[in-house]
């Protein structure tokens, strides 16, 4: 099965294996919990945006904050710590005055870039349909 997706004007083809197609059919409760825990981390709004910011390379804290936009200092700190804890980001502190700290995606973190691009493409493509569905749902609920 081939799925065609667009991202930033580039076309890419994803080949979905038979094994992947059946991943949600043949599952075990422990696997579902594990997937849920991982999706809680990588599906978080700020995580997606931080991974996107770091996808072009190493950045300092304030540069990440500017690129992400709208994130508080505390939330960015918590997000970066969680990403570091999960092995998705490395934090390098330099013994300089003032202190210099840089963040960079690990190999594991870089492996998230492509799936997140596919998800972003899907979201952009289907946003109008979802907005219409929400409006219709709200109209029905309002009339009840």
C-alpha atoms as a printed R data frame, in Angstrom:
    type eleno elety resid chain resno       x      y      z
1   ATOM     1    CA   UNK     A     1   0.000  0.000  0.000
2   ATOM     2    CA   UNK     A     2   1.410  3.364 -0.985
3   ATOM     3    CA   UNK     A     3   0.476  6.653  0.587
4   ATOM     4    CA   UNK     A     4   1.382  9.875 -1.153
5   ATOM     5    CA   UNK     A     5   2.094 12.827  1.094
6   ATOM     6    CA   UNK     A     6   3.288 16.359  0.393
7   ATOM     7    CA   UNK     A     7   5.477 18.426  2.677
8   ATOM     8    CA   UNK     A     8   6.978 21.801  1.820
9   ATOM     9    CA   UNK     A     9   6.467 21.160 -1.886
10  ATOM    10    CA   UNK     A    10   8.252 17.812 -1.808
11  ATOM    11    CA   UNK     A    11   6.469 14.595 -2.694
12  ATOM    12    CA   UNK     A    12   7.410 11.480 -0.847
13  ATOM    13    CA   UNK     A    13   6.134  7.951 -1.005
14  ATOM    14    CA   UNK     A    14   5.686  5.833  2.071
15  ATOM    15    CA   UNK     A    15   5.668  2.113  1.603
16  ATOM    16    CA   UNK     A    16   3.547  0.609  4.364
17  ATOM    17    CA   UNK     A    17   4.469 -3.016  4.951
18  ATOM    18    CA   UNK     A    18   1.945 -5.766  5.622
19  ATOM    19    CA   UNK     A    19   3.390 -5.988  9.126
20  ATOM    20    CA   UNK     A    20   2.705 -2.291  9.724
21  ATOM    21    CA   UNK     A    21  -0.830 -2.534  8.310
22  ATOM    22    CA   UNK     A    22  -1.678 -5.179 10.887
23  ATOM    23    CA   UNK     A    23   0.090 -3.501 13.800
24  ATOM    24    CA   UNK     A    24  -3.153 -2.206 15.264
25  ATOM    25    CA   UNK     A    25  -5.081 -5.407 14.586
26  ATOM    26    CA   UNK     A    26  -2.667 -7.843 16.197
27  ATOM    27    CA   UNK     A    27  -1.683 -6.077 19.380
28  ATOM    28    CA   UNK     A    28  -1.069 -6.878 22.995
29  ATOM    29    CA   UNK     A    29  -2.224 -4.722 25.926
30  ATOM    30    CA   UNK     A    30   1.374 -4.156 27.064
31  ATOM    31    CA   UNK     A    31   2.314 -2.948 23.582
32  ATOM    32    CA   UNK     A    32  -0.644 -0.564 23.551
33  ATOM    33    CA   UNK     A    33   0.383  0.900 26.907
34  ATOM    34    CA   UNK     A    34   3.972  1.312 25.723
35  ATOM    35    CA   UNK     A    35   2.849  3.030 22.521
36  ATOM    36    CA   UNK     A    36   0.526  5.270 24.525
37  ATOM    37    CA   UNK     A    37   3.341  6.320 26.849
38  ATOM    38    CA   UNK     A    38   5.623  7.129 23.933
39  ATOM    39    CA   UNK     A    39   2.884  9.024 22.090
40  ATOM    40    CA   UNK     A    40   2.278 11.053 25.254
41  ATOM    41    CA   UNK     A    41   5.882 12.231 24.957
42  ATOM    42    CA   UNK     A    42   6.294 12.730 21.219
43  ATOM    43    CA   UNK     A    43   2.729 13.845 20.546
44  ATOM    44    CA   UNK     A    44   2.874 16.708 23.021
45  ATOM    45    CA   UNK     A    45   2.387 20.132 21.405
46  ATOM    46    CA   UNK     A    46   5.666 21.563 22.664
47  ATOM    47    CA   UNK     A    47   7.671 18.433 21.917
48  ATOM    48    CA   UNK     A    48   6.619 18.510 18.280
49  ATOM    49    CA   UNK     A    49   7.568 22.169 18.002
50  ATOM    50    CA   UNK     A    50  10.917 21.730 19.787
51  ATOM    51    CA   UNK     A    51  11.839 18.767 17.581
52  ATOM    52    CA   UNK     A    52  10.903 20.911 14.591
53  ATOM    53    CA   UNK     A    53  13.113 23.759 15.803
54  ATOM    54    CA   UNK     A    54  16.036 21.407 16.434
55  ATOM    55    CA   UNK     A    55  15.576 19.602 13.119
56  ATOM    56    CA   UNK     A    56  17.922 22.120 11.481
57  ATOM    57    CA   UNK     A    57  20.684 21.567 14.017
58  ATOM    58    CA   UNK     A    58  22.002 22.548 17.427
59  ATOM    59    CA   UNK     A    59  20.410 25.555 19.169
60  ATOM    60    CA   UNK     A    60  20.686 27.462 22.408
61  ATOM    61    CA   UNK     A    61  17.714 27.769 24.761
62  ATOM    62    CA   UNK     A    62  16.651 31.293 23.736
63  ATOM    63    CA   UNK     A    63  16.926 30.437 20.039
64  ATOM    64    CA   UNK     A    64  14.586 27.479 20.591
65  ATOM    65    CA   UNK     A    65  12.225 29.737 22.533
66  ATOM    66    CA   UNK     A    66  12.146 32.280 19.677
67  ATOM    67    CA   UNK     A    67  11.583 29.624 17.011
68  ATOM    68    CA   UNK     A    68   8.841 27.838 18.937
69  ATOM    69    CA   UNK     A    69   7.030 31.006 20.003
70  ATOM    70    CA   UNK     A    70   4.419 31.147 22.741
71  ATOM    71    CA   UNK     A    71   6.141 28.654 25.025
72  ATOM    72    CA   UNK     A    72   6.959 29.773 28.558
73  ATOM    73    CA   UNK     A    73  10.472 29.486 29.951
74  ATOM    74    CA   UNK     A    74   9.288 26.846 32.427
75  ATOM    75    CA   UNK     A    75   7.439 24.755 29.815
76  ATOM    76    CA   UNK     A    76  10.407 24.810 27.446
77  ATOM    77    CA   UNK     A    77  12.700 23.752 30.296
78  ATOM    78    CA   UNK     A    78  10.381 20.872 31.222
79  ATOM    79    CA   UNK     A    79  10.038 19.811 27.576
80  ATOM    80    CA   UNK     A    80  13.792 19.837 26.963
81  ATOM    81    CA   UNK     A    81  14.430 17.870 30.173
82  ATOM    82    CA   UNK     A    82  11.857 15.255 29.191
83  ATOM    83    CA   UNK     A    83  13.344 14.964 25.697
84  ATOM    84    CA   UNK     A    84  16.813 14.604 27.204
85  ATOM    85    CA   UNK     A    85  15.581 11.984 29.678
86  ATOM    86    CA   UNK     A    86  14.016  9.981 26.840
87  ATOM    87    CA   UNK     A    87  17.202 10.102 24.773
88  ATOM    88    CA   UNK     A    88  15.808 12.357 22.053
89  ATOM    89    CA   UNK     A    89  17.912 15.444 22.815
90  ATOM    90    CA   UNK     A    90  21.419 16.024 24.127
91  ATOM    91    CA   UNK     A    91  22.261 18.990 26.322
92  ATOM    92    CA   UNK     A    92  25.820 20.289 26.154
93  ATOM    93    CA   UNK     A    93  26.941 22.820 28.769
94  ATOM    94    CA   UNK     A    94  30.115 24.814 28.149
95  ATOM    95    CA   UNK     A    95  32.178 26.168 31.059
96  ATOM    96    CA   UNK     A    96  32.145 29.765 29.881
97  ATOM    97    CA   UNK     A    97  31.046 33.053 31.392
98  ATOM    98    CA   UNK     A    98  28.196 33.508 30.851
99  ATOM    99    CA   UNK     A    99  27.346 29.806 30.747
100 ATOM   100    CA   UNK     A   100  26.544 28.463 27.297
101 ATOM   101    CA   UNK     A   101  24.164 25.517 26.830
102 ATOM   102    CA   UNK     A   102  23.212 23.975 23.505
103 ATOM   103    CA   UNK     A   103  20.594 21.397 22.632
104 ATOM   104    CA   UNK     A   104  20.705 18.981 19.724
105 ATOM   105    CA   UNK     A   105  18.632 16.047 18.533
106 ATOM   106    CA   UNK     A   106  20.193 12.644 19.047
107 ATOM   107    CA   UNK     A   107  20.045 10.025 16.317
108 ATOM   108    CA   UNK     A   108  16.830  8.786 17.933
109 ATOM   109    CA   UNK     A   109  15.456 12.330 17.973
110 ATOM   110    CA   UNK     A   110  16.373 12.850 14.321
111 ATOM   111    CA   UNK     A   111  14.468  9.668 13.482
112 ATOM   112    CA   UNK     A   112  11.297 11.532 14.554
113 ATOM   113    CA   UNK     A   113  11.655 14.289 11.963
114 ATOM   114    CA   UNK     A   114  10.202 12.397  9.007
115 ATOM   115    CA   UNK     A   115   7.194 10.903 10.862
116 ATOM   116    CA   UNK     A   116   6.407 14.346 12.282
117 ATOM   117    CA   UNK     A   117   6.605 15.870  8.793
118 ATOM   118    CA   UNK     A   118   4.134 13.264  7.543
119 ATOM   119    CA   UNK     A   119   1.832 14.013 10.469
120 ATOM   120    CA   UNK     A   120   2.138 17.768  9.845
121 ATOM   121    CA   UNK     A   121   1.292 17.253  6.185
122 ATOM   122    CA   UNK     A   122  -1.749 15.188  7.127
123 ATOM   123    CA   UNK     A   123  -2.869 17.842  9.631
124 ATOM   124    CA   UNK     A   124  -2.517 20.673  7.114
125 ATOM   125    CA   UNK     A   125  -4.284 18.701  4.399
126 ATOM   126    CA   UNK     A   126  -7.196 17.618  6.597
127 ATOM   127    CA   UNK     A   127  -7.588 20.721  8.753
128 ATOM   128    CA   UNK     A   128 -10.442 22.235  6.677
129 ATOM   129    CA   UNK     A   129 -12.388 18.958  6.786
130 ATOM   130    CA   UNK     A   130 -11.932 18.669 10.538
131 ATOM   131    CA   UNK     A   131 -12.945 22.294 11.080
132 ATOM   132    CA   UNK     A   132 -16.142 21.697  9.072
133 ATOM   133    CA   UNK     A   133 -16.855 18.554 11.102
134 ATOM   134    CA   UNK     A   134 -16.368 20.483 14.355
135 ATOM   135    CA   UNK     A   135 -18.670 23.269 13.197
136 ATOM   136    CA   UNK     A   136 -21.354 20.749 12.188
137 ATOM   137    CA   UNK     A   137 -20.993 18.914 15.498
138 ATOM   138    CA   UNK     A   138 -21.283 22.144 17.492
139 ATOM   139    CA   UNK     A   139 -24.330 23.224 15.460
140 ATOM   140    CA   UNK     A   140 -26.087 19.927 16.210
141 ATOM   141    CA   UNK     A   141 -25.166 20.087 19.908
142 ATOM   142    CA   UNK     A   142 -26.354 23.689 20.101
143 ATOM   143    CA   UNK     A   143 -29.768 22.703 18.691
144 ATOM   144    CA   UNK     A   144 -30.229 19.861 21.186
